[in-house]
Every structure is written in structure tokens, then in C-alpha cells.
Amino acid sequence: MANAAAKPAPVQAGRRSGRRARWAFWAFGLGTGLALGVALPTGLLLLVGLLPAAAAFASDSDPDKMTARPVLYLNLAGLMPALKALWLGEHDLRALASLLGDPGTLALAYGAAAFGFLLARSLPYAVLAVLEARAATTMKLLEARQDELRALWGDEVVAEANRLAARAARLTEAKAQETKQGGREAGRG
């Protein structure tokens, strides 16, 4: 009993990853600030081009930022052609104005961010559909195998197996109730 009180509470994974996501957001802001100070055209392009990513980080309430991350990654990917043109050409405000004046520059960056948002929102449903289809296929295979075994062993064995399974379920439930009541009593004492 004393050992249980002496152990520190485990850190929850969501809390740790939430701190990491906040740190990443602030590091991203600091990096953009440094880029503005050192390389003004690049910093301004990042500031304007990554607005969807900043909005996604600010509005995503998930501690892991599972929606904001794909928005950021694809937003950065959409900005890469403009960054490449800025870095390999003239790196001044005139070149930046030319890039930002081109409607395709921000359309590509913002469109990629929108695709990242849609990907983050739709991918869990696609994974769920695949897993459900696999589970249905497995269920059919198991039912077919069960029918084969029933034909081979007969219905008496199946009835006995069902009776034993029900008994095991009752015993498991009783054990769970005992454990639950034991935990309540220990909490009172």
C-alpha cells in the first residue's frame, strides 16, 4: 500500500505530445522570425505562404495536432517551388513581389494545405473502411471453418463448447466484479 503511494503518477502520452506540438509551433514561429531578420524575402514568403498552417495549428484542439501536421507538411511542399525560385534567382523584395503577384504561387501553397486538411479528415475513414472489410473477410473465413468443424465433430461438441464458453464468461465477469469491489474497499481504507 505504501509503495503505491510512493510511485509517481505516470505522465500521460497526450500531455507530452501536446507540449511537443506547442513547442514545435513556437519553434516554427521563432524560425520564421529569424528568417524575417536574416532573409527578409524568404521570411515574408513563409509568413504569407504558411498562413493556412498557422491557422490549422491555432484551431486544432487535438494535443497531437493530427490535423495541423499534414496541413503544415503539404503547405510547405506547396511553397517549395516559390522558395526555389526565390533562392535560385534574385533574393530581393522585387522577386518576392513578382512571386506573390503570380496567382499560381499562393494557389499552389494554399491548395496543398487544403489537400492536407482533407487528407487528415478523410484518411481515418478510409482506414476504417479497409479494416472493416478485412474483418468481414476474416469473419466469413472463420464461419466457414466453424461450419467445417461442426460437420466433422457434430453438434454435441459445439453445444458443449458453447456451454463452456458461457461458463468462462460468467467466471470472468465474477472475477472482474471482485476486482472492482476490492479496489473500492482499498480506496476506503
C-alpha atoms as one frame of an Amber mdcrd trajectory, in Angstrom:
protein
   0.000   0.000   0.000   2.828   2.388   0.886   4.657   1.525  -2.342   1.640
   2.519  -4.408   1.572   5.947  -2.751   5.328   6.429  -3.249   5.231   5.823
  -7.011   4.908   8.962  -9.121   1.891   9.206 -11.377   2.725   8.224 -14.967
   2.850  11.065 -17.438   0.036  10.814 -19.917   1.105  10.443 -23.534  -1.369
  13.073 -24.746   0.058  15.661 -22.380   3.622  15.004 -23.552   2.745  15.190
 -27.227   0.683  18.335 -26.612   3.747  20.005 -25.145   5.776  18.830 -28.120
   3.236  20.253 -30.555   3.194  23.603 -28.730   6.988  23.632 -28.728   7.000
  22.893 -32.459   4.537  25.731 -33.062   6.684  28.206 -31.134   9.871  26.918
 -32.756   8.194  27.401 -36.124   7.318  30.986 -35.167  10.830  31.650 -33.911
  12.290  30.198 -37.096  10.050  32.421 -39.195  11.083  35.418 -37.080  14.742
  34.602 -37.620  14.124  34.152 -41.329  12.496  37.595 -41.396  15.555  39.074
 -39.735  18.190  37.272 -41.792  16.489  36.716 -45.125  13.585  39.116 -45.405
  12.156  37.881 -48.740  12.215  34.239 -47.615  10.714  35.138 -44.258   7.930
  37.168 -45.835   7.170  34.381 -48.309   6.987  31.889 -45.436   4.855  34.278
 -43.390   2.313  34.758 -46.167   2.522  31.236 -47.583   2.166  29.372 -44.280
  -0.935  31.178 -43.057  -3.084  28.033 -43.512  -0.632  26.012 -41.409  -0.651
  28.649 -38.664  -4.450  28.687 -38.693  -4.532  24.890 -38.547  -2.165  24.818
 -35.562  -4.149  27.510 -33.773  -7.509  25.824 -34.343  -6.561  22.151 -33.871
  -7.592  21.164 -30.339  -6.021  17.706 -30.544  -2.897  17.562 -28.362  -1.064
  15.640 -31.100  -2.132  18.155 -33.779  -3.129  15.328 -36.099  -4.894  17.700
 -38.493  -2.389  20.541 -38.336   0.651  18.423 -39.169  -0.432  17.277 -42.652
  -1.608  20.821 -43.373   1.839  22.134 -42.454   3.753  19.479 -44.391   1.753
  19.843 -47.577   1.665  23.631 -47.213   5.470  23.609 -47.102   5.546  21.294
 -50.104   3.317  23.722 -51.997   5.675  26.589 -51.153   8.812  24.777 -52.321
   8.641  25.877 -55.997   8.321  29.516 -54.924  11.140  29.158 -52.394  13.322
  27.512 -55.025  12.635  30.310 -57.492  13.403  32.907 -54.830  16.616  31.232
 -53.675  17.995  30.407 -57.121  17.040  33.777 -58.631  17.316  37.246 -57.237
  16.758  37.111 -53.485  15.229  40.545 -53.036  11.860  42.155 -52.394  11.226
  42.743 -56.099  11.490  38.995 -56.807   9.232  38.342 -53.818   6.649  40.796
 -55.137   6.808  39.073 -58.506   6.264  35.655 -56.879   3.409  36.857 -54.687
   1.869  38.658 -57.656   1.657  35.370 -59.525  -1.713  33.823 -58.585  -0.345
  30.316 -59.007   2.184  30.697 -56.188  -0.250  31.075 -53.323  -2.867  28.947
 -55.052  -0.418  26.040 -55.074   0.604  26.580 -51.437  -2.942  27.085 -50.137
  -4.322  24.292 -52.331  -1.733  21.881 -50.975  -2.672  22.939 -47.437  -6.341
  22.333 -48.218  -5.450  18.900 -49.578  -3.563  18.206 -46.332  -6.665  19.169
 -44.359  -8.893  16.925 -46.470  -6.376  14.109 -46.190  -6.273  14.407 -42.401
 -10.062  14.398 -42.199 -10.768  11.587 -44.680  -7.889   9.170 -44.121  -9.209
   7.786 -40.799 -12.475   6.862 -42.507 -10.626   5.178 -45.374  -8.526   3.166
 -42.908 -11.687   2.231 -41.008 -13.332   1.015 -44.222 -10.312  -1.142 -45.067
 -10.175  -2.603 -41.555 -13.902  -3.333 -41.586 -13.584  -5.061 -44.959 -10.694
  -7.170 -43.651 -12.671  -8.019 -40.511 -15.682  -9.058 -42.593 -13.486 -11.284
 -44.770 -11.893 -12.853 -41.701 -15.325 -13.390 -40.161 -16.524 -15.197 -43.281
 -13.446 -17.414 -43.289 -13.885 -18.238 -39.607 -17.580 -19.009 -40.075 -16.736
 -21.317 -42.980 -14.125 -23.077 -40.835 -16.635 -23.318 -37.991 -19.154 -24.972
 -40.321 -16.481 -27.452 -41.424 -15.641 -28.298 -37.820 -19.314 -28.578 -36.890
 -19.837 -31.051 -39.747 -16.748 -33.002 -38.684 -17.366 -33.080 -34.904 -21.135
 -32.895 -34.703 -23.496 -30.599 -32.872 -22.900 -32.193 -29.456 -19.314 -30.875
 -29.346 -20.498 -27.423 -30.433 -23.142 -27.357 -27.687 -20.526 -28.358 -25.090
 -18.123 -25.684 -26.367 -20.863 -23.051 -26.157 -21.697 -24.154 -22.600 -18.027
 -23.923 -21.580 -17.650 -20.528 -23.221 -20.690 -19.207 -21.348 -19.291 -20.557
 -18.072 -15.901 -18.924 -18.755 -17.640 -15.621 -19.489 -19.567 -15.821 -16.182
 -16.373 -16.589 -14.250 -14.521 -13.734 -15.927 -17.356 -11.340 -15.099 -17.414
 -12.507 -11.468 -13.638 -12.027 -11.205 -13.941  -8.532 -12.676 -16.647  -7.676
 -10.127 -14.459  -8.961  -7.279 -11.522  -6.918  -8.512 -13.668  -3.819  -8.837
 -15.102  -4.229  -5.327 -11.634  -4.936  -3.900 -10.364  -1.705  -5.426 -13.213
   0.262  -3.867 -12.548  -1.237  -0.437  -8.813  -0.496  -0.695  -9.641   3.089
  -1.632 -11.742   3.484   1.506  -9.121   2.012   3.838
